[in-house]
Amino acid sequence: MKQSGTSALLQDAVLDMASSVASALGGGGHAPDGTTADGGPPGDLELAAARVLGADLMLPGILCGIPPAADRLDLAARTLEAFPPRPESPPTVRWSHWALRRALRLTDPSGPGADVRRPPEPDAAWLDGAPWPFLTHQLAVLAPLALPGQDCAPARAARGRTLDVARGFVRAVRRRDWLQAAGAGRWLTLSPDVPETLGLAAGLDFVELMGGDDPRVLLQVRAARLIGAGAPV
């Protein structure tokens, strides 16, 4: 019971953070800061939720130019420190950590939590030749890496297999996996050769209509639209 209760609290915290980021991306408010309800420093729950949300915690500053609050920068830096990848961590965990470090550098390049040098990329060999359903799933997990003008190995994999990612987007919609569809759609907005027959804009509208009550889905859809509209980084 304790474990399920903790999981529920974490899920609620992630959804709250995602809702605040989605609101900021839609022009309706500010992204979350890094304090607890009583104004203190982030606790274990806030750090764990920030780890799940990852680099998208900083997305309003990257896509919308909303200056990140000092507390939010501190939350990102503390999250990086609290959850370094372990030797046995899967590739998505390593890349998520790398993505948050990059996002912190983009929003606060001279801050104490950002490295002056670009951190080395983790290995991406697990994406080479991956079946398209698996590729789409992995890219959707790594959707926070999908930023205009910011290259990395997963971005190159997505660009090199646009048709496969488009197939994955359609498959996710048909399976009503709105979060995967939104993440795949975000990657597709960065691809120059998306087939017009896919109807990506209408597809994203449909994903938002059907899954937009989940703030994580709404966050990805709004990010995709901003990227598609030419949001600078």
N, C-alpha and C positions, 0 to 999 in steps of 0.2 A: 504493500500500500504506500509506503514511504517513497519507493522508487517511482510509482505511477504518479503520485502527487507532485514530486519534483519535476517529472517530465512534463506534466500539465502546466506547472508554473513557468518552466522554460519555454514551452510552446507559446504561452500567452505573452511572455516578454518579447519573444522574437516577432510575433504578430504586431505587438504594439510598436516596436521599432520600425518594422516594415511599413506600418500604416503611416507613421510620421514622415518617413522618407518619401513614400508615395505622395503624401499630401504636399510636401515641399516641391516635388517634381511637377505636380499639377498646379503650382502657384498658390496653394491654399494654406501655407503655413511653414513652419521651420522644422528642420530635421531634429531628431532627439539629441540632447546633450549627453554628457557622460556622468551625470550625478544620479543619486538615488532620490527617492521621493522626499527624504528629509534634507536634501541638499548636500549630502556627504559624498565621498568618493565612491566610484562604482564597486559593488560587491561581486560575489561569485556569480550570482544570477545575471547581473548586467554584463559581466565579462563573457559569460557563456553565450548569452543571446547575441552579443556583438560578434563573437566568433562564428556563430551560425550565419548571421547576416553578411559578415565578411566585408569586402571592399565596398559593397553597395551602401554601407553606413555613410560613406563619404561622397556618395553620388551627387547630392545637390550642389556641393561645392565644385564638382568636376563638370557636370553638364549644365548647371544653371548659374554658376558663378556666385552662389550664396556663400559668403564667408563662413567657414566652420567655426563654431564656438570653441573656446579654449578647452572646455570640458569634453567636447566631442573628440578633439584631437588627442586629449589625454586618454580617453576611453580606447581609441584605436591603438595608441602606443602601448597601453597597459595590456590590451588583448594580445598584441604581438608578443609581448614579454611573457604573458601567462601561459600561452599555448604554442610553444615552438613545436614544429613537426618532429616526431620521433623517427628513429631509423626505420621502423617498420610501418610508418604512416603510408597510406595509399597515395597515389599521385594527386588525386583531387584535393587532399588535405594540404599537400605541399604547395600546390598551385594556388589554393585559396589563401594560404599564408603569404605567398609571394604577391598575390593581387592586393591584399590589404596593405602590405608594405609599399607597393607602388602607389596605391591610392593616397596613402599618407604623404608620400613624397610629392605627389602632384598638387595636393591641397596645402601643404606646409613644407616646402622644400628646404627651408632653413631651420625647421623646428628640431627639438631634441629627439623626437621619435622617428625622424626620417633619416635615412642614410643619404649621404652626399652622392655616393656612387650607386649606379643601378645594380641591384642585387642580381646575381647570376640566376638564370632560369633553371627550374627543376627539369628533370628528364621528361620528355614527351613521347618516348618511343611507344608507349602503350596505345597511342592513338593511330600509329602507322598501320594502315590496312585494316583498321577495325571495321566490323560490319556496321552498316549504316544505322540500325536501331541503337546499338551500343554507343556509336559515335555521338548520335543526337542526345542520348541520355547523359553522357559525360559532358558534352558541351553545355547542356542545360544546367547541370550542376555548377559549371564554371562560367555561367553567364556574367558574373561581375567582371570578368576579364574583357568582355565585349565593349570596347570604348573606341571612339573615332580617333584615328591618328596614333594609336598605341599598339604597337606590334608585339606579338609573342607567339610561341609555337602553337598553342591552341587556336589562335586567330588565323595563323597560316593554314592550319589543318581545316578550319571551317571554310576559308576562302577557296581552298583547293578542292573541296567536295561540296560545293553549293547545292548541287542536285540531290545529294544524299541527305543533307540537312533539310532541304525542302521536303523530301519524302518523309523524313522524321517528323517535321512539323505537321504534315497532314496526318500521319499516323497518330501523333499525340492528340490532335483534335478529335479524330475518330474514336480514340480510346477515352476521351474526356479527361485527359491528363493535362489540365489547364496550365499547371506550373511548368511542365516540360515544354508545352507548346509555346508559352510566353518566352521562355529562355531561348528556345530555338529561333523564334521570331526575332528576338533581339540580335542574335548572331546574323540572321539573314539581312537585317537592315544595313550591315556592314559589307555585304557582298554585292559587287557591281553587276553580277550576271544572274540575278534571281529571275526565273521565268515569269513573264507577265501573266501567264496562265495561272500561276499560283494564287494571285490576288492577295498578296501579303497584307496590304492595308486593311482590306475587308476582313481577312482572316484574323488579324489582331483585334479588330472591333468585335468580332464574334467571341474570341477568347475572353476579352474584357467583359462582354455581356454575360457569358456563361460562368466565368470563374472569377470575376472581379470583386466578389465579396471576400475573397482571400487577399489580404493586402500584399502578400508576396507576389501574387499574379499581377495585381494592379501596378506594383512597383516595376516589374519587368516590362509590362506593356507600355507604361509611360516612358520608361527609359528607351525602349525601342522607338517610340514616336519621336522623342527628342533627338535621338541619333539619326533617324531617318530624315529629320528636318534640318540636319546639318549642325547640330550642337557642337561647338568647338571644344577642344581639350587643350 
